[in-house]
């Protein structure tokens, strides 16, 4: 089959045509920033209070996953690799329903879709982070799942991935992605529209770049070109917009979200943020009140261990990837897996070598290179003997890939946290 670009501008059903997804980043932040906060306030009675408070916030709607581990409490980093699924749903909480029009008041008000599905893979030593976004319009097999009412839904050979939540909640989404990737997923968390608003507001704003102005009547965005700080509702709408960027499809939206996540990662790793325990604790408390996790994530110490495992990962080794697809031959508005390119990706992750991207920044033209960006500052390498040769393990985020890097196929789009991109916005004349 030819790998053609999906004509994402074509109108789809109202449910999908009007709604973009909640911001993926919000979830990545939640798992990492929270734990960093706990780590920084972990002292005596303060830690004891924080642990109890956070655990209570996390356990109310915890979800059981198949084969999730019992992680021994420890302040050291989590041993081995980590696979964490982050899911964004389009549910309408009463406090926010008035903000989303027909989605929350019309015929589409019933049922929740998992419109954002991101698998965060943290490798074993040496640590690397790869975030794979699965398009909402991806047609995949969905295994048999049990919904919240105890009804067993039969396995389906081909169904849109964002319907998995309807058939069995967070655990069904995890089972679907696990089957697609061949990876065990012991950790997962879900965030809603309202959760994204609250969490991004608590972050205090992220500066994003808009190469052209963005106009999108579906999200109410009408912003000029340039740098713009977004938080709260603005951040959610920026992460949801698809009509306002690229070719108007979900693949363009994914890369727009990746720009946000990349700039967020840079902010969270800056001294200005990480050196302020009070700010981080506020972020932790807010995030834990706005996420439904798997039971494997309800212990704050587990989050501390995950944060300890990723806190020193260089920007070049934080890679945001769009799961490879091509147009569904039976429906031009949907995509199907490119299993050959995907198998190369999974093999590369298993080999745990640096990844080199050779494809587009975006398969939907959602972002362009930020031509005005200054080179990313090099991260401090580990001390070395002055007589020894300079390190070649990618300590600098602007360094060329090392000789042992695995070059991913051109069909895999994405960017690293070391790259500066801007939203490729659409403005109507």
Secondary structure, DSSP 8 states (H G I E B T S, - for coil): -------TTS---HHHHH-----HHHHHHHHHHHHHHHHHT-SHHHHHHHHHHHHHHHHTT-B--TT-------SS---S-EEEEEEEE----TTTGGGSTHHHHSGGGSS--EEEEEEEEE-SSS--EEEEE--TTEEEEE--EE-TTS-EE--EEEEEGGGHHHHHHHHHHHHHHHHHH-----EEEEE-HHHHHHHHHHHT-EEEEESS-EEETTTTEEE-SEEEEE-HHHHHHHHH-STTBTTSSHHHHHHHHHHHHHHHHHHHTSHHHHT-HHHHHHHHHHHHTT-EEBGGG-SHHHHHHHHHHHTT--GGGEEEEE--EEEETTEEEEEEE-HHHHHHHHHHHHHT--EE--S-S-TT--EEE-TT-------------TTS----S--STTS---TT-EE--TT--EEETTS-EEE-B----
